[in-house]
Amino acid sequence: MTDGRADGAADVAAAGRANGRARGIDRVIALMEHLHRLRTPARIADIARDTGTPRSTVYELVNTLAEARWLELRDGDGAVYFGPAMHWYGSDYLDSVDLIRKARPEVTHLAETVGETAQFCTLEGDKYLVVLNEPGRRMFRISSEIGIKVPIPWTASGRLLVDHLSPDEIRAFIPGADFTLPDGRRIAEDEFLTDIARARAEGYARTTALVDRFTTCLAAPVRDAAGRCIATICFVVPVDTPEAEQTRMIDTLKSSGAKLSVPR
């Protein structure tokens, strides 16, 4: 005959250990996300403050992750940042995704032959994300940060990546605050929907002076077998790029997008 009280105590202890592990994993994720948002080394005390994690816990996590080379200490003043193991894991991931593996040489080729910054982009939740970025040959290069989530309406690619949704679905999908640009200007939802319909019909999207008043973004879709836009391939160019040059770039992007798309 078993002791019910003993069994209950064991269950509580096991649940406590499981919850502790879960909290530890959550804190590792929070630490990694925080460093990714900062994109620069941070002191442990600042990480603890900004993530709401006890400083002793952050020290413990950092020591464990540094041993695994996920993190490393920088600058000799207690600052910490991603370690070399993260590069290997990221490279393994990129090589394991068939579409990204095919897109990498295409993006490099576009940047080298056209001379402008080329990108491969997709959605991450309800945000736009640059997955691959290859700077062009210009002395003053235009580029976007890989892995930084950006509101969909701020981008040319966003007008293609949601073109499979109905107007009501688009309004429900995109947070209302995401229609406001960094400088306070607001993109009218009706104009955004019109842009989406035009981009779908023309097979490309173009935006000018949204996030950066000095740039134009040109994007073409990469579609799956059902015709859904699952990614985009883009150029980021100076706003004063002649129309004829932009037209040639658009044709080049459409050709690359078709090459990467799955035949219907």
Buried (B, 14 or more C-beta within 10 A) or exposed (E): EEEEEEEEEEEEEEEEEEEEEEEBEEBBEBBBEBBEEEEEBBBBEBBBEBBEBEEEBBBEBBEEBBEEBBBBBBEEEBBBBBBEBBEEEEEEEBEEEEBBEEBBEBBEEBBEEBBBBBBBBBBEEBBBBBBBBBBBEEEEEBBBEBBBBBBBBBBBBBBBBBBBBEEEEBEEBBEEEBBBBEEEEEBEBEEBBEBBEBBBEEBBBBBBEBBBEEBBBBBBBBBBEEEBBBBBBBBBBEEEBEEEEBEEBBEBBBEBBBEBBEEE
